[in-house]
């Protein structure tokens, strides 16, 4: 009898433990579910804090936009992108080369960095343009051949001094570094008589240590500008007033007399008279 009673008690205890286990199991599942929801929220929060990828705008800008923009835009040297480059300067063909008392052409030429520069951007400020020919002793003389050796096999013209040396004397005290005007140096041709490549322009600038800066712009020529006899243009100078009109012109010059007597005095006159 005692053995039967003990068995009943044991069975009852086992059933009791089983019931407790079943009642506690949902709590464990609920806890697990709660943890999953917390982890999900943390994951979503982490995703929201991730920085968005920035969209990269193209460096290629249409020519029409370049005219309205204050930024330079890319264009290779030597007419590598013929269609784009020709479009950029096609408006100059009817008035190239520039003539005295005419509006200066809307030239768009490559910089040392391979970007294109619209000269029309200079409208509102007086500027002087020097046209250089890498094969010309005069152009190399004006660049400073007396201080550096000649390049490209050119025989130097020792009577020509660097252009900076003429300024203060023939402008009434205005130096080539003056912020009152812009100096534009255009290397129209390289040693082969063609429009210069970027390497040729860089060699020209570095060899003669030409000054660069906000008031000194160095540009390369373009094949379309060579349809006219370049030797009638370079070496040469033109002075353009604030209204973008050519006020002094001396192109294809053999020496420095016109620089002293015409170009620099006219530049000085325009600088000192805001109406021009």
Backbone as CSV, one residue per row, in Angstrom:
resi,resn,N_x,N_y,N_z,CA_x,CA_y,CA_z,C_x,C_y,C_z
1,UNK,0.827,-1.201,0.000,0.000,0.000,0.000,0.864,1.253,0.000
2,UNK,1.864,1.206,0.821,2.784,2.347,0.910,3.505,2.556,-0.421
3,UNK,3.846,1.424,-1.059,4.543,1.525,-2.352,3.647,2.142,-3.396
4,UNK,2.366,1.786,-3.404,1.414,2.358,-4.356,1.247,3.843,-4.144
5,UNK,1.196,4.257,-2.868,1.040,5.681,-2.537,2.257,6.478,-3.010
6,UNK,3.442,5.886,-2.828,4.670,6.576,-3.244,4.706,6.753,-4.753
7,UNK,4.238,5.733,-5.491,4.216,5.825,-6.951,3.272,6.912,-7.415
8,UNK,2.120,7.014,-6.767,1.146,8.057,-7.136,1.718,9.448,-6.912
9,UNK,2.432,9.599,-5.784,3.023,10.916,-5.476,4.076,11.285,-6.524
10,UNK,4.883,10.287,-6.932,5.943,10.548,-7.919,5.361,10.951,-9.262
11,UNK,4.292,10.239,-9.670,3.656,10.550,-10.956,3.064,11.950,-10.937
12,UNK,2.422,12.288,-9.810,1.817,13.624,-9.668,2.879,14.716,-9.769
13,UNK,4.057,14.475,-9.145,5.145,15.462,-9.146,5.696,15.678,-10.562
14,UNK,5.817,14.552,-11.295,6.330,14.643,-12.668,5.378,15.445,-13.554
15,UNK,4.060,15.181,-13.391,3.046,15.907,-14.167,3.094,17.395,-13.848
16,UNK,3.316,17.710,-12.568,3.381,19.107,-12.127,4.559,19.832,-12.774
17,UNK,5.723,19.136,-12.767,6.905,19.746,-13.387,6.699,19.968,-14.877
18,UNK,6.074,19.024,-15.545,5.795,19.173,-16.974,4.891,20.346,-17.257
19,UNK,3.899,20.548,-16.419,2.990,21.684,-16.601,3.699,23.007,-16.421
20,UNK,4.587,23.062,-15.434,5.349,24.307,-15.218,6.241,24.618,-16.411
21,UNK,6.861,23.544,-16.936,7.750,23.744,-18.084,6.999,24.294,-19.279
22,UNK,5.764,23.786,-19.517,4.963,24.247,-20.642,4.511,25.685,-20.458
23,UNK,4.253,26.054,-19.170,3.807,27.429,-18.933,4.954,28.435,-19.090
24,UNK,6.209,28.007,-18.753,7.354,28.911,-18.845,7.883,29.057,-20.274
25,UNK,7.617,28.085,-21.144,8.158,28.101,-22.504,7.716,29.308,-23.321
26,UNK,6.449,29.703,-23.313,6.033,30.892,-24.067,6.776,32.142,-23.642
27,UNK,7.116,32.243,-22.323,7.859,33.406,-21.852,9.219,33.485,-22.539
28,UNK,9.871,32.351,-22.685,11.175,32.329,-23.353,11.052,32.759,-24.798
29,UNK,9.980,32.283,-25.479,9.763,32.660,-26.868,9.484,34.151,-26.987
30,UNK,8.717,34.678,-26.016,8.398,36.102,-26.031,9.644,36.942,-25.864
31,UNK,10.542,36.463,-24.957,11.795,37.176,-24.735,12.650,37.185,-25.996
32,UNK,12.698,35.994,-26.662,13.463,35.895,-27.901,12.902,36.807,-28.969
33,UNK,11.555,36.880,-29.033,10.897,37.749,-30.004,11.206,39.210,-29.730
34,UNK,11.236,39.570,-28.441,11.532,40.955,-28.056,12.947,41.344,-28.466
35,UNK,13.891,40.418,-28.260,15.273,40.691,-28.649,15.407,40.882,-30.158
36,UNK,14.685,40.084,-30.930,14.738,40.197,-32.385,14.240,41.551,-32.849
37,UNK,13.168,42.047,-32.217,12.624,43.351,-32.592,13.613,44.472,-32.276
38,UNK,14.298,44.371,-31.132,15.286,45.384,-30.748,16.451,45.400,-31.735
39,UNK,16.926,44.185,-32.064,18.021,44.096,-33.023,17.627,44.674,-34.375
40,UNK,16.380,44.447,-34.786,15.886,44.966,-36.063,15.868,46.487,-36.067
41,UNK,15.395,47.071,-34.947,15.342,48.535,-34.839,16.744,49.144,-34.890
42,UNK,17.686,48.475,-34.173,19.064,48.973,-34.189,19.663,48.905,-35.586
43,UNK,19.360,47.833,-36.299,19.867,47.685,-37.667,19.321,48.763,-38.578
44,UNK,17.994,49.043,-38.444,17.375,50.084,-39.267,17.971,51.450,-38.949
45,UNK,18.218,51.693,-37.663,18.806,52.967,-37.248,20.204,53.135,-37.837
46,UNK,20.958,52.038,-37.854,22.306,52.075,-38.417,22.274,52.368,-39.913
47,UNK,21.326,51.790,-40.612,21.201,52.004,-42.057,20.861,53.447,-42.367
48,UNK,19.993,54.053,-41.554,19.588,55.439,-41.783,20.753,56.399,-41.638
49,UNK,21.732,56.025,-40.785,22.858,56.918,-40.548,23.941,56.798,-41.614
50,UNK,23.832,55.831,-42.496,24.833,55.688,-43.547,24.789,56.893,-44.491
51,UNK,25.953,57.509,-44.816,25.942,58.673,-45.721,25.539,58.274,-47.127
52,UNK,24.793,59.152,-47.772,24.383,58.901,-49.147,25.544,59.164,-50.090
53,UNK,25.603,58.401,-51.147,26.643,58.603,-52.149,26.390,59.896,-52.913
54,UNK,27.453,60.697,-53.060,27.328,61.954,-53.789,27.388,61.686,-55.282
55,UNK,26.544,62.354,-56.012,26.564,62.210,-57.465,27.675,63.075,-58.036
56,UNK,28.454,62.531,-58.920,29.580,63.249,-59.527,29.126,63.867,-60.837
57,UNK,29.206,65.182,-60.930,28.827,65.873,-62.165,29.925,65.720,-63.213
58,UNK,29.542,65.662,-64.442,30.501,65.486,-65.529,31.358,66.732,-65.704
59,UNK,32.640,66.524,-66.062,33.548,67.639,-66.336,33.330,68.212,-67.725
60,UNK,32.542,67.523,-68.540,32.320,67.968,-69.908,31.093,68.863,-69.954
61,UNK,31.280,70.091,-70.355,30.205,71.071,-70.409,30.069,71.563,-71.839
62,UNK,28.849,71.702,-72.293,28.620,72.178,-73.660,29.173,73.580,-73.830
63,UNK,29.565,73.918,-75.044,30.194,75.214,-75.298,29.288,76.363,-74.911
64,UNK,27.994,76.256,-75.180,27.066,77.321,-74.818,27.049,77.573,-73.329
65,UNK,27.169,76.493,-72.546,27.211,76.640,-71.100,28.538,77.236,-70.663
66,UNK,29.589,76.911,-71.393,30.906,77.439,-71.038,30.941,78.949,-71.161
67,UNK,30.231,79.489,-72.133,30.211,80.940,-72.319,29.519,81.639,-71.156
68,UNK,28.525,80.950,-70.566,27.785,81.559,-69.466,28.423,81.261,-68.120
69,UNK,29.354,80.304,-68.096,29.936,79.870,-66.844,31.210,80.638,-66.541
70,UNK,31.551,80.711,-65.234,32.807,81.339,-64.850,33.900,80.287,-64.710
71,UNK,33.569,79.032,-65.007,34.529,77.950,-64.893,35.060,77.557,-66.263
72,UNK,36.327,77.133,-66.282,36.888,76.599,-67.508,36.403,75.165,-67.685
73,UNK,36.283,74.723,-68.909,35.876,73.352,-69.165,36.876,72.669,-70.076
74,UNK,36.935,71.366,-69.984,37.970,70.587,-70.652,37.833,70.563,-72.164
75,UNK,38.946,70.713,-72.833,39.012,70.430,-74.277,40.462,70.084,-74.600
76,UNK,40.730,68.982,-75.277,42.104,68.596,-75.571,42.776,69.544,-76.559
77,UNK,44.102,69.481,-76.610,44.880,70.259,-77.574,44.815,69.613,-78.949
78,UNK,45.206,70.381,-79.946,45.409,69.845,-81.277,44.165,69.382,-81.987
79,UNK,42.984,69.781,-81.498,41.754,69.406,-82.180,41.432,67.930,-82.078
80,UNK,41.793,67.280,-80.928,41.509,65.855,-80.763,40.016,65.574,-80.787
81,UNK,39.235,66.481,-80.239,37.781,66.353,-80.336,37.336,67.367,-81.371
82,UNK,37.523,67.029,-82.616,37.374,67.990,-83.711,36.014,68.665,-83.720
83,UNK,34.943,67.889,-83.543,33.610,68.464,-83.648,33.388,69.503,-82.562
84,UNK,33.719,69.128,-81.320,33.475,70.046,-80.210,34.333,71.299,-80.335
85,UNK,35.631,71.117,-80.651,36.535,72.254,-80.716,36.192,73.177,-81.871
86,UNK,35.858,72.610,-83.027,35.502,73.429,-84.180,34.254,74.237,-83.892
87,UNK,33.300,73.624,-83.211,32.084,74.346,-82.838,32.426,75.528,-81.946
88,UNK,33.408,75.322,-81.080,33.757,76.357,-80.123,34.323,77.602,-80.782
89,UNK,35.053,77.456,-81.890,35.671,78.639,-82.482,35.110,78.970,-83.866
90,UNK,34.056,78.288,-84.274,33.532,78.508,-85.623,33.062,79.943,-85.832
91,UNK,32.672,80.611,-84.737,32.187,81.986,-84.866,33.309,82.968,-85.168
92,UNK,34.571,82.514,-85.095,35.683,83.439,-85.323,36.104,83.493,-86.785
93,UNK,35.674,82.555,-87.597,36.230,82.436,-88.946,35.957,83.654,-89.818
94,UNK,34.819,84.308,-89.594,34.484,85.440,-90.454,35.224,86.715,-90.053
95,UNK,35.830,86.754,-88.856,36.542,87.967,-88.447,37.928,87.651,-87.878
96,UNK,38.528,86.599,-88.389,39.905,86.290,-88.026,40.801,86.522,-89.249
97,UNK,41.936,87.220,-89.102,42.454,87.762,-87.851,41.732,89.037,-87.426
98,UNK,41.872,89.420,-86.164,41.197,90.626,-85.677,41.731,91.880,-86.366
99,UNK,40.848,92.816,-86.627,41.230,94.063,-87.298,41.037,95.256,-86.368
100,UNK,41.785,96.309,-86.640,41.716,97.528,-85.846,40.299,98.094,-85.851
101,UNK,39.843,98.526,-84.682,38.515,99.130,-84.473,37.354,98.154,-84.711
102,UNK,37.631,96.869,-84.702,36.570,95.862,-84.827,36.431,95.102,-83.509
103,UNK,35.276,94.483,-83.323,35.065,93.678,-82.116,35.977,92.458,-82.176
104,UNK,36.603,92.166,-81.062,37.536,91.040,-81.022,36.782,89.718,-81.189
105,UNK,37.353,88.752,-81.911,36.666,87.466,-82.128,36.406,86.727,-80.816
106,UNK,35.387,85.902,-80.833,35.040,85.113,-79.646,35.899,83.847,-79.608
107,UNK,37.178,84.037,-79.424,38.106,82.907,-79.383,37.896,82.078,-78.123
108,UNK,37.990,80.775,-78.278,37.968,79.846,-77.150,39.155,78.918,-77.343
109,UNK,40.197,79.099,-76.535,41.464,78.409,-76.768,41.897,77.607,-75.541
110,UNK,42.751,76.596,-75.744,43.156,75.727,-74.633,44.196,76.367,-73.722
111,UNK,44.069,76.071,-72.437,45.031,76.518,-71.435,46.110,75.456,-71.254
112,UNK,47.067,75.744,-70.378,48.108,74.767,-70.073,47.530,73.494,-69.480
113,UNK,46.419,73.630,-68.771,45.789,72.474,-68.130,44.935,71.665,-69.095
114,UNK,44.847,72.120,-70.346,44.027,71.406,-71.306,42.568,71.791,-71.251
115,UNK,42.255,72.866,-70.538,40.883,73.364,-70.482,40.740,74.493,-71.490
116,UNK,39.526,74.801,-71.866,39.357,75.863,-72.856,38.921,77.159,-72.180
117,UNK,39.418,78.238,-72.707,39.201,79.550,-72.091,38.561,80.490,-73.097
118,UNK,37.338,80.961,-72.846,36.699,81.939,-73.741,37.254,83.340,-73.460
119,UNK,37.900,83.941,-74.441,38.453,85.273,-74.217,37.375,86.320,-73.994
120,UNK,36.160,86.028,-74.412,35.058,86.961,-74.185,34.824,87.181,-72.693
121,UNK,35.338,86.275,-71.877,35.242,86.421,-70.431,35.972,87.672,-69.940
122,UNK,36.917,88.166,-70.737,37.703,89.338,-70.334,37.001,90.654,-70.644
123,UNK,35.856,90.592,-71.280,35.126,91.816,-71.620,34.842,92.616,-70.351
124,UNK,35.110,93.914,-70.423,34.951,94.773,-69.253,36.283,95.178,-68.647
125,UNK,37.362,94.529,-69.100,38.701,94.875,-68.638,39.620,95.049,-69.848
126,UNK,40.509,96.035,-69.827,41.458,96.157,-70.938,42.454,95.004,-70.905
127,UNK,42.830,94.529,-72.080,43.849,93.478,-72.112,44.682,93.595,-73.383
128,UNK,45.871,93.047,-73.307,46.795,93.033,-74.432,47.039,91.576,-74.817
129,UNK,47.044,91.309,-76.107,47.282,89.952,-76.602,48.619,89.919,-77.335
130,UNK,49.464,88.991,-76.950,50.701,88.745,-77.688,50.539,87.439,-78.462
131,UNK,50.722,87.505,-79.773,50.692,86.312,-80.618,52.133,85.862,-80.839
132,UNK,52.427,84.633,-80.471,53.793,84.129,-80.583,53.871,82.964,-81.563
133,UNK,55.014,82.885,-82.230,55.326,81.787,-83.146,56.610,81.146,-82.627
134,UNK,56.551,79.869,-82.297,57.711,79.205,-81.696,58.931,79.229,-82.606
135,UNK,58.733,79.417,-83.915,59.845,79.425,-84.876,60.445,80.812,-85.060
136,UNK,59.844,81.831,-84.448,60.248,83.213,-84.692,61.320,83.685,-83.708
137,UNK,62.442,84.240,-84.213,63.447,84.819,-83.324,62.892,85.980,-82.500
138,UNK,61.946,86.750,-83.087,61.346,87.866,-82.349,60.506,87.345,-81.185
139,UNK,59.694,86.326,-81.430,58.868,85.757,-80.360,59.733,85.188,-79.244
140,UNK,60.818,84.519,-79.623,61.705,83.972,-78.593,62.447,85.085,-77.861
141,UNK,62.763,86.170,-78.594,63.407,87.307,-77.945,62.491,87.964,-76.930
142,UNK,61.222,88.156,-77.303,60.251,88.756,-76.384,59.983,87.854,-75.184
143,UNK,60.130,86.539,-75.389,59.923,85.594,-74.290,61.103,85.570,-73.328
144,UNK,62.267,86.063,-73.784,63.420,86.145,-72.896,64.614,85.327,-73.322
145,UNK,64.853,85.223,-74.636,65.964,84.405,-75.113,67.312,84.958,-74.673
146,UNK,67.388,86.257,-74.360,68.645,86.844,-73.886,69.032,86.325,-72.507
147,UNK,68.050,85.841,-71.763,68.320,85.280,-70.437,68.380,83.757,-70.466
148,UNK,67.797,83.168,-71.491,67.774,81.710,-71.634,68.232,81.358,-73.050
149,UNK,68.661,80.170,-73.238,69.116,79.761,-74.576,67.918,79.605,-75.515
150,UNK,68.117,79.751,-76.827,67.020,79.545,-77.777,66.627,78.067,-77.841
151,UNK,65.423,77.807,-78.300,64.943,76.434,-78.435,64.411,76.205,-79.847
152,UNK,64.184,74.959,-80.159,63.640,74.533,-81.457,64.559,74.916,-82.625
153,UNK,65.863,75.081,-82.341,66.821,75.350,-83.406,66.730,76.737,-84.008
154,UNK,66.164,77.689,-83.278,65.987,79.060,-83.781,67.216,79.904,-83.461
155,UNK,67.680,80.684,-84.436,68.781,81.621,-84.198,68.236,82.834,-83.455
156,UNK,68.795,83.195,-82.306,68.225,84.272,-81.495,68.411,85.654,-82.111
157,UNK,67.466,86.537,-81.811,67.564,87.946,-82.192,67.910,88.717,-80.920
158,UNK,69.193,88.999,-80.745,69.653,89.582,-79.485,69.247,91.044,-79.324
159,UNK,68.736,91.667,-80.385,68.311,93.067,-80.272,66.939,93.189,-79.604
160,UNK,66.207,92.099,-79.516,64.881,92.107,-78.898,65.006,91.766,-77.419
161,UNK,64.432,92.615,-76.586,64.460,92.401,-75.145,63.171,91.712,-74.682
162,UNK,63.180,91.115,-73.498,61.946,90.539,-72.954,60.861,91.605,-72.859
163,UNK,59.639,91.240,-73.160,58.542,92.206,-73.226,58.375,92.985,-71.924
164,UNK,58.650,92.352,-70.794,58.474,93.035,-69.503,59.374,94.256,-69.379
165,UNK,60.538,94.226,-70.038,61.490,95.334,-69.912,61.010,96.598,-70.615
166,UNK,60.055,96.499,-71.528,59.549,97.669,-72.256,58.434,98.396,-71.503
167,UNK,57.779,97.696,-70.613,56.533,98.221,-70.056,56.683,99.524,-69.290
168,UNK,57.439,99.514,-68.235,57.482,100.675,-67.347,57.923,101.939,-68.083
169,UNK,58.820,101.775,-69.046,59.373,102.927,-69.765,58.392,103.509,-70.772
170,UNK,57.619,102.649,-71.436,56.766,103.117,-72.539,55.270,103.141,-72.207
171,UNK,54.959,102.934,-70.940,53.553,103.048,-70.508,53.370,104.132,-69.458
172,UNK,54.416,104.870,-69.186,54.311,105.914,-68.175,54.290,105.364,-66.765
173,UNK,54.974,104.255,-66.546,55.101,103.717,-65.189,54.297,102.460,-64.917
174,UNK,53.482,102.027,-65.855,52.682,100.806,-65.656,53.566,99.587,-65.921
175,UNK,53.594,98.657,-64.980,54.416,97.458,-65.138,53.584,96.314,-65.711
176,UNK,54.273,95.282,-66.163,53.581,94.128,-66.735,52.801,93.354,-65.668
177,UNK,53.116,93.603,-64.404,52.412,92.934,-63.299,51.229,93.733,-62.775
178,UNK,50.921,94.857,-63.403,49.827,95.713,-62.934,48.483,94.978,-62.978
179,UNK,47.656,95.136,-61.950,46.322,94.520,-61.945,45.310,95.288,-62.791
180,UNK,45.748,96.383,-63.430,44.827,97.222,-64.201,44.522,96.668,-65.592
181,UNK,45.214,95.618,-65.978,44.953,95.029,-67.299,45.319,93.548,-67.254
182,UNK,44.918,92.826,-68.300,45.232,91.403,-68.425,46.228,91.216,-69.569
183,UNK,47.236,90.404,-69.330,48.201,90.069,-70.377,47.890,88.659,-70.870
184,UNK,47.605,88.539,-72.158,47.265,87.239,-72.754,48.360,86.843,-73.738
185,UNK,48.972,85.719,-73.494,50.036,85.204,-74.365,49.482,83.994,-75.113
186,UNK,49.413,84.079,-76.444,48.892,82.979,-77.261,50.013,82.437,-78.142
187,UNK,50.411,81.203,-77.899,51.389,80.548,-78.768,50.610,79.930,-79.927
188,UNK,50.582,80.644,-81.047,49.774,80.204,-82.185,50.313,78.937,-82.836
189,UNK,51.642,78.834,-82.938,52.237,77.689,-83.633,53.388,77.094,-82.845
190,UNK,53.585,75.798,-83.042,54.727,75.112,-82.473,55.885,75.100,-83.450
191,UNK,56.936,74.336,-83.165,58.120,74.314,-84.034,57.860,73.693,-85.402
192,UNK,56.768,72.953,-85.544,56.442,72.336,-86.833,55.489,73.183,-87.666
193,UNK,55.166,74.379,-87.184,54.257,75.259,-87.916,52.794,74.930,-87.714
194,UNK,52.506,73.928,-86.887,51.122,73.555,-86.597,50.721,74.087,-85.231
195,UNK,49.432,73.982,-84.916,48.983,74.396,-83.586,49.750,73.595,-82.536
196,UNK,50.199,74.234,-81.466,51.047,73.538,-80.492,50.288,72.475,-79.714
197,UNK,50.983,71.402,-79.405,50.432,70.409,-78.488,50.594,70.945,-77.067
198,UNK,49.969,70.259,-76.128,50.107,70.700,-74.738,51.562,70.599,-74.287
199,UNK,52.277,69.556,-74.720,53.683,69.396,-74.336,54.540,70.538,-74.874
200,UNK,54.272,70.959,-76.109,55.026,72.075,-76.695,54.765,73.357,-75.913
201,UNK,53.503,73.614,-75.593,53.167,74.828,-74.838,53.814,74.801,-73.462
202,UNK,53.776,73.654,-72.803,54.402,73.541,-71.485,55.913,73.759,-71.572
203,UNK,56.533,73.209,-72.601,57.979,73.387,-72.776,58.308,74.860,-73.021
204,UNK,57.506,75.517,-73.833,57.690,76.943,-74.125,57.601,77.773,-72.841
205,UNK,56.600,77.509,-72.051,56.369,78.276,-70.820,57.452,77.994,-69.786
206,UNK,57.804,76.721,-69.601,58.791,76.377,-68.578,60.201,76.821,-68.979
207,UNK,60.528,76.728,-70.265,61.870,77.115,-70.714,62.109,78.609,-70.514
208,UNK,61.129,79.424,-70.913,61.280,80.873,-70.782,60.717,81.409,-69.464
209,UNK,60.232,80.506,-68.638,59.710,80.870,-67.312,58.686,82.003,-67.410
210,UNK,57.752,81.826,-68.316,56.722,82.847,-68.510,55.838,82.946,-67.275
211,UNK,55.500,84.163,-66.937,54.695,84.400,-65.742,53.265,83.950,-65.959
212,UNK,52.702,83.324,-64.923,51.302,82.905,-64.951,50.609,83.410,-63.702
213,UNK,49.333,83.705,-63.826,48.582,84.189,-62.678,47.259,84.774,-63.112
214,UNK,46.522,85.392,-62.171,45.205,85.955,-62.492,45.240,86.984,-63.616
215,UNK,46.357,87.739,-63.737,46.465,88.770,-64.770,47.357,88.352,-65.935
216,UNK,47.783,87.096,-65.925,48.636,86.582,-66.999,48.069,85.247,-67.468
217,UNK,47.503,85.250,-68.657,46.847,84.063,-69.201,47.664,83.538,-70.374
218,UNK,47.974,82.253,-70.346,48.750,81.628,-71.415,47.879,80.595,-72.115
219,UNK,47.764,80.730,-73.435,46.883,79.867,-74.221,47.622,79.292,-75.422
220,UNK,47.096,78.186,-75.932,47.640,77.583,-77.142,46.781,77.924,-78.342
221,UNK,47.367,77.856,-79.526,46.614,78.112,-80.746,45.748,76.929,-81.132
222,UNK,44.990,77.100,-82.209,44.091,76.058,-82.699,44.260,75.943,-84.214
223,UNK,44.117,74.732,-84.784,44.307,74.567,-86.239,43.473,75.512,-87.090
224,UNK,42.251,75.819,-86.672,41.392,76.690,-87.481,41.957,78.103,-87.608
225,UNK,42.794,78.514,-86.665,43.367,79.858,-86.718,44.537,79.933,-87.690
226,UNK,44.993,78.797,-88.168,46.156,78.771,-89.056,45.769,78.752,-90.525
227,UNK,44.477,78.881,-90.811,44.047,78.955,-92.211,44.540,80.252,-92.846
228,UNK,44.768,81.262,-92.009,45.335,82.533,-92.462,46.845,82.445,-92.279
229,UNK,47.612,83.136,-93.111,49.069,83.116,-93.019,49.513,83.586,-91.634
230,UNK,49.964,82.636,-90.825,50.273,82.948,-89.437,51.432,83.932,-89.318
231,UNK,52.313,83.969,-90.303,53.450,84.890,-90.221,53.020,86.354,-90.370
232,UNK,51.782,86.582,-90.794,51.251,87.945,-90.839,50.600,88.329,-89.512
233,UNK,50.562,87.381,-88.599,49.949,87.631,-87.293,50.996,87.571,-86.188
234,UNK,51.792,86.501,-86.191,52.789,86.305,-85.142,54.199,86.418,-85.738
235,UNK,55.087,87.142,-85.012,54.836,87.794,-83.730,53.987,89.051,-83.895
236,UNK,53.189,89.320,-82.897,52.322,90.488,-82.988,51.640,90.798,-81.673
237,UNK,51.067,92.001,-81.623,50.354,92.456,-80.425,49.068,93.157,-80.827
238,UNK,48.070,93.045,-79.984,46.843,93.829,-80.125,46.372,94.255,-78.744
239,UNK,45.838,95.460,-78.689,45.294,95.995,-77.441,43.781,96.062,-77.574
240,UNK,43.078,95.495,-76.607,41.612,95.439,-76.643,41.062,96.216,-75.449
241,UNK,40.086,97.077,-75.717,39.549,97.919,-74.640,38.460,97.197,-73.852
242,UNK,37.855,97.928,-72.917,36.845,97.338,-72.035,35.584,96.911,-72.780
243,UNK,35.372,97.482,-73.951,34.201,97.135,-74.767,34.484,95.994,-75.739
244,UNK,35.653,95.379,-75.599,36.046,94.233,-76.424,36.310,94.647,-77.877
245,UNK,36.832,95.867,-78.041,37.152,96.401,-79.365,38.670,96.547,-79.490
246,UNK,39.210,96.176,-80.643,40.652,96.281,-80.894,41.018,97.748,-81.105
247,UNK,41.874,98.288,-80.237,42.248,99.705,-80.301,43.660,99.934,-80.823
248,UNK,44.487,98.935,-80.810,45.840,99.045,-81.369,46.229,97.677,-81.902
249,UNK,46.890,97.676,-83.054,47.237,96.403,-83.676,48.579,96.509,-84.384
250,UNK,49.450,95.566,-84.119,50.744,95.478,-84.798,51.071,94.003,-84.919
251,UNK,50.797,93.430,-86.077,50.994,91.991,-86.264,52.033,91.732,-87.346
252,UNK,52.709,90.591,-87.212,53.782,90.260,-88.148,54.953,91.209,-88.041
253,UNK,55.202,91.726,-86.843,56.217,92.768,-86.662,57.635,92.199,-86.744
254,UNK,58.560,92.928,-87.370,59.944,92.476,-87.466,60.792,92.905,-86.276
255,UNK,60.328,93.881,-85.516,61.140,94.386,-84.409,60.288,94.945,-83.288
256,UNK,60.908,95.800,-82.468,60.223,96.287,-81.273,59.760,97.740,-81.367
257,UNK,59.924,98.389,-82.521,59.569,99.803,-82.630,58.070,100.046,-82.417
258,UNK,57.231,99.171,-82.987,55.787,99.376,-82.821,55.345,99.085,-81.393
259,UNK,56.097,98.249,-80.693,55.773,97.991,-79.284,55.971,99.275,-78.489
260,UNK,57.083,99.945,-78.751,57.392,101.182,-78.031,56.486,102.334,-78.455
261,UNK,56.248,102.457,-79.761,55.562,103.646,-80.265,54.061,103.539,-80.370
262,UNK,53.505,102.336,-80.413,52.060,102.193,-80.632,51.369,101.365,-79.557
263,UNK,51.822,100.139,-79.374,51.106,99.180,-78.527,51.055,99.616,-77.063
264,UNK,52.200,99.835,-76.468,52.222,100.152,-75.040,51.649,101.537,-74.726
265,UNK,51.916,102.580,-75.521,51.261,103.869,-75.247,49.735,103.784,-75.327
266,UNK,49.213,103.013,-76.283,47.759,102.876,-76.396,47.188,102.107,-75.210
267,UNK,47.882,101.083,-74.753,47.435,100.347,-73.566,47.370,101.276,-72.363
268,UNK,48.389,102.109,-72.204,48.416,103.068,-71.102,47.242,104.039,-71.198
269,UNK,46.945,104.503,-72.406,45.832,105.441,-72.621,44.496,104.811,-72.222
270,UNK,44.288,103.566,-72.594,43.024,102.885,-72.273,42.895,102.654,-70.772
271,UNK,43.991,102.252,-70.139,43.954,102.007,-68.692,43.584,103.280,-67.939
272,UNK,44.122,104.412,-68.383,43.909,105.678,-67.678,42.595,106.361,-68.038
273,UNK,41.876,105.829,-69.030,40.594,106.406,-69.441,39.492,105.350,-69.344
274,UNK,38.720,105.368,-68.265,37.700,104.335,-68.028,36.641,104.231,-69.117
275,UNK,36.513,105.250,-69.971,35.503,105.202,-71.023,35.818,104.208,-72.126
276,UNK,37.083,103.749,-72.159,37.491,102.814,-73.213,37.515,101.388,-72.681
